[in-house]
């Protein structure tokens, strides 16, 4: 029970990687906050957790809205009095070459990935600093925090930006025992990735099988997808680490894609 008594907010937690992380935290004893822009989905997930004997709170949160983030974190504080862990996980994907990418899609991607990370971090830090309990901020990066791929300019830009934000938060937060780290997975077979496969096949003029083998898994050493469980295990490590020795870091979970 490495997170016994801890309160953890996970954004985009109604499905995919976020849901896996929230479950891993709950199994480790945390009170988990299922923060998602779709309140119905958040409530369904929270109920599933509760049915399994875990404590979970559903919170509606559009991470691009300053007011929504503020209200969401306030709801957590009014329910539990404190927050110990934030996992900034909410994200989407847009597939387009730079020359055909709309400014609207560019801004939308940066808003969700970067503005969302900033807004949730700022609101949680206010309470973490006051509480005197320390804390852990975890950002969902990507191999694209280190590398680039075709058709993903705003995603690559945003994921690179998260590493910069993390390093600043790690330096500013240290006097309050608040740590910040980034998880950098390769492709994880979630609905978000499944949606990309036909999109990339159409744009690149190749088969969906070739997208998987020759694009998504080409740089891995074993041709395997990273799993949500893999990512959740690293999130638990960052959330439960006992000292400030592990802060300001980005950890690859990528089957050998981009070895540091």
Buried (B, 14 or more C-beta within 10 A) or exposed (E): EBBEEBBBBBBBBBBBBBBBBBBBBBBBBBBBBBBBBBBEBBBBBBEBBBEEEBBBBBBBBBBBBBEBBBBBBEBBBEEBEBBBBBBBBBBBBBBBEEEEBEEEBBEBBBBBBBBBBBBBBBBBBBBBBEBEBBBBBBBBBBBBBBBEBEBBBBBBBBBBBBBEBBBEBBEEBBEBBBBBBBBBBBBBBBEBBEEBBEBBBEBBEBEBEBBBEEBBBEBBEEEBBBBBEBBBBBBBBBBBBEEBEBBBBBBBBBBEBBEE
